[in-house]
Amino acid sequence: MFSVAYGMLGSATEAEDVAQEALLRLHRQSGPIEKPAAFAVTVTTRLAIDRLRSAQARREVYVGAWLPEPLVVSDPSLEPAALVEAAERLSMAFLVMLERLSPVERAVLLLREVFGYDYDRVAEIVERSEANCRQIMARARVRVREERPRFEASPQRRDELVRCFFEACRSGDLAGLEKVLAEDITFVGDGGGQGQALRAPVDGRRRVARFLLGLFRVATARGARAEPVLVNGAPGARVFGPDGHVAAVFALDLDDEGIHGIYNVVNPDKLVHCGL
């Protein structure tokens, strides 16, 4: 229930609210429920569709770029199972792409491609015909795959890229950093008008590399420290300020060619779930 709601809303806080409401409706049913799990997913999805429709209106007036609320997993054995599952399935890059879909398109794509439901079950959940859901799915696939397709990096290549990335950032090695950044890299920051973040993304290897080194230099001077963690299942870091509070969380979108995207969340409202 949490995973479905988070995939729909991109917010752990709102996903918990929706999952709780769905659970209450499950318990309020007067008669027996033949398939409780199916009932729970159906109610969760419909509640999330309604919540997303109002959330999209708020995002139209959001200050700067909007990014999902990150899910940080430092030790999978100690984290709630629902959080770990959602983090592994729903990367920041994927959730950003889902933002271009309508609420129903998003629900159909998530239920079909991420959670593996058959079309007849998807149709029942979103209250559309099976034929209509297939059409919705075809449109959604086109819209989220307009960008160049990515291929997951091998574990060895991923670890090498992440190690070189942090070493270069900490040492101020511009040439070393540029080696691990793809030419088409984009840095996106989300401050929501509260944290210090860029209003527009930074594009291009040289510009992003210079910006990152400046960012790390200032952060280090202020007593901040970065702890490598998994963010929505991808390599990233949780950045602590000198007072010990989480000041930022960023995720890396990478493949064997290099790092193509960096998603940096500094909006304090979105970092509530990211503390120790």
C-alpha positions in Angstrom: 0.0 0.0 0.0 2.8 2.4 0.9 4.7 1.5 -2.3 1.7 2.1 -4.6 0.9 5.4 -2.9 4.5 6.6 -2.9 4.8 5.7 -6.6 1.7 7.7 -7.3 2.6 10.7 -5.2 6.4 10.9 -4.9 5.9 11.8 -1.2 6.6 9.4 1.7 4.6 11.7 4.0 1.5 11.7 1.8 1.9 8.0 1.0 1.7 7.2 4.7 -1.5 9.2 5.0 -3.1 7.5 2.0 -2.0 4.0 3.2 -3.4 4.7 6.6 -6.7 5.9 5.2 -6.9 2.8 3.0 -6.2 0.6 6.0 -9.0 2.3 8.0 -11.4 1.7 5.1 -10.4 -1.9 5.1 -11.2 -2.3 8.8 -14.5 -0.4 8.4 -15.9 -2.9 6.0 -19.0 -4.5 7.6 -18.9 -7.8 5.7 -16.1 -10.2 4.9 -13.6 -9.2 2.1 -12.8 -12.0 -0.3 -9.4 -10.6 -1.2 -8.1 -8.2 1.4 -4.8 -7.4 -0.4 -6.6 -6.7 -3.7 -9.1 -4.5 -1.9 -6.3 -2.6 -0.2 -4.5 -1.9 -3.4 -7.7 -0.8 -5.1 -8.6 1.7 -2.4 -5.0 2.9 -2.1 -4.8 3.6 -5.8 -8.1 5.4 -6.0 -7.2 7.6 -3.0 -3.8 8.3 -4.5 -5.4 9.4 -7.8 -7.6 11.9 -6.0 -4.7 13.1 -3.9 -2.5 13.5 -7.0 -5.0 15.6 -8.8 -4.9 18.2 -6.0 -1.2 17.9 -5.7 -0.6 18.7 -9.3 -2.3 22.0 -8.8 0.0 22.8 -6.0 3.1 21.8 -8.1 2.1 24.3 -10.7 3.0 27.1 -8.3 5.9 25.3 -6.7 9.0 27.5 -6.4 11.8 26.0 -8.6 12.1 22.4 -9.8 9.9 19.8 -8.0 11.6 16.5 -7.1 10.1 13.5 -5.2 10.6 13.1 -1.5 13.7 10.9 -1.3 13.7 7.5 0.4 17.0 6.9 2.1 18.2 3.3 2.9 21.4 3.1 4.8 20.9 -0.4 6.2 18.2 -2.5 4.5 18.1 -4.9 7.5 17.0 -2.0 9.8 14.6 -0.2 7.5 10.8 -0.8 7.2 10.2 -3.4 4.5 7.7 -1.1 2.6 10.3 1.7 2.4 13.0 -0.6 1.1 10.7 -2.1 -1.5 9.6 1.3 -2.7 13.2 2.6 -2.8 14.3 -0.4 -4.9 11.5 -0.1 -7.4 11.0 3.7 -7.8 14.1 5.6 -8.6 14.2 9.4 -8.5 14.8 9.5 -12.3 11.8 7.3 -12.9 9.5 9.3 -10.6 10.6 12.5 -12.3 9.6 11.1 -15.7 6.2 10.0 -14.2 5.4 13.7 -13.5 4.6 14.2 -17.2 1.7 11.7 -16.9 -1.9 12.3 -15.8 -3.0 10.6 -12.5 -4.8 7.7 -14.3 -1.9 7.2 -16.8 0.5 7.1 -13.8 -1.6 4.6 -12.0 -1.9 2.3 -15.1 1.8 2.4 -15.8 2.8 1.8 -12.2 0.3 -1.1 -11.6 1.2 -2.8 -14.9 5.0 -2.2 -15.3 6.2 -1.8 -11.7 3.8 -4.0 -9.7 3.0 -6.5 -12.5 -0.8 -6.5 -12.4 -2.7 -8.0 -15.4 -4.7 -5.6 -17.6 -8.0 -6.9 -16.3 -7.0 -6.2 -12.7 -5.6 -2.7 -13.7 -8.9 -1.9 -15.4 -10.9 -2.9 -12.3 -8.7 -0.7 -10.1 -8.8 2.4 -12.2 -12.5 1.8 -13.3 -11.8 1.8 -17.0 -12.2 -0.9 -19.6 -9.4 -3.3 -20.4 -9.1 -1.9 -23.9 -8.9 1.6 -22.6 -6.2 0.7 -20.2 -4.1 -0.8 -23.0 -4.5 2.5 -24.9 -3.6 4.5 -21.8 -0.5 2.2 -21.2 0.7 2.7 -24.8 0.4 6.5 -24.4 2.2 6.5 -21.1 5.1 4.4 -22.4 5.6 6.8 -25.2 5.6 9.8 -22.9 8.0 8.4 -20.3 10.4 7.0 -22.9 10.9 10.2 -24.9 14.2 10.6 -23.2 17.2 8.4 -24.3 16.8 4.9 -22.7 19.2 4.1 -19.9 20.9 0.8 -19.2 21.8 -0.1 -15.6 25.5 0.0 -14.9 27.2 -3.3 -13.8 27.8 -3.4 -10.1 31.6 -3.1 -10.6 31.2 0.0 -12.9 28.6 1.5 -10.6 30.9 1.2 -7.5 33.9 2.6 -9.5 31.9 5.6 -10.7 30.5 6.4 -7.2 34.0 6.1 -5.6 35.6 8.3 -8.2 32.8 10.8 -7.9 33.1 11.3 -4.2 36.9 11.3 -4.3 36.9 14.0 -7.0 34.3 16.1 -5.2 36.2 16.0 -1.8 39.6 16.6 -3.3 38.5 19.3 -5.8 39.7 17.3 -8.8 38.0 18.9 -11.8 39.5 16.6 -14.4 38.7 13.5 -12.3 35.2 14.6 -11.8 34.6 15.3 -15.5 35.7 11.7 -16.3 32.8 10.2 -14.4 30.2 12.7 -15.6 28.3 12.1 -18.9 28.4 14.8 -21.5 24.6 15.3 -21.2 24.5 15.4 -17.4 21.9 17.5 -15.6 21.9 18.7 -12.0 18.5 19.4 -10.6 18.0 21.0 -7.2 14.7 21.2 -5.2 14.5 23.8 -2.4 10.8 24.5 -2.6 11.5 28.2 -1.8 12.9 27.2 1.6 16.3 25.7 1.0 19.1 27.2 -1.0 18.7 25.6 -4.4 19.0 26.6 -8.0 15.7 27.8 -9.7 16.7 26.1 -12.9 18.8 22.9 -13.7 22.4 23.0 -14.6 23.4 21.2 -17.8 26.6 20.0 -19.3 29.7 18.2 -18.0 32.0 21.2 -17.4 29.3 23.4 -15.9 28.0 20.7 -13.6 31.5 19.7 -12.5 32.5 23.3 -11.6 29.2 23.8 -9.8 29.6 20.5 -7.8 33.2 21.4 -6.7 32.0 24.8 -5.5 29.1 23.2 -3.7 31.3 20.7 -1.9 33.9 23.4 -1.1 31.3 25.6 0.6 29.6 22.7 2.4 32.9 21.5 3.8 33.9 25.0 5.0 30.6 25.2 6.8 31.2 21.9 8.6 28.8 19.7 6.6 29.6 16.1 5.8 28.3 13.7 3.2 27.4 10.1 4.0 27.0 7.8 1.0 23.7 5.9 1.1 21.1 4.4 -1.3 18.5 7.0 -2.4 15.5 5.3 -4.0 17.7 2.3 -4.7 20.4 4.4 -6.5 23.8 5.6 -5.2 23.6 8.9 -3.5 24.4 10.7 -0.2 22.8 12.2 2.8 24.4 15.5 3.8 24.5 16.5 7.4 24.9 20.1 8.5 27.2 21.1 11.4 24.2 20.8 13.8 23.7 17.1 12.8 20.5 17.6 11.0 20.0 16.4 7.4 20.6 19.4 5.1 20.3 17.6 1.8 19.9 14.3 0.1 21.0 13.7 -3.5 20.8 10.7 -5.9 22.9 9.8 -8.9 21.4 8.5 -12.1 24.0 6.5 -13.9 24.8 3.8 -16.4 28.0 2.3 -17.8 28.8 5.6 -19.7 28.8 7.7 -16.6 26.6 9.8 -14.4 23.7 11.4 -16.4 21.7 13.1 -13.6 22.0 14.4 -10.1 18.8 15.0 -8.1 19.5 17.2 -5.0 16.7 17.7 -2.5 17.3 20.5 0.1 13.6 21.4 0.8 13.4 20.6 4.6 9.8 19.5 4.3 10.9 16.6 2.1 13.8 15.5 4.4 11.7 14.5 7.4 12.0 10.8 6.7 15.7 11.1 5.9 17.2 11.6 9.4 19.0 9.0 11.5 
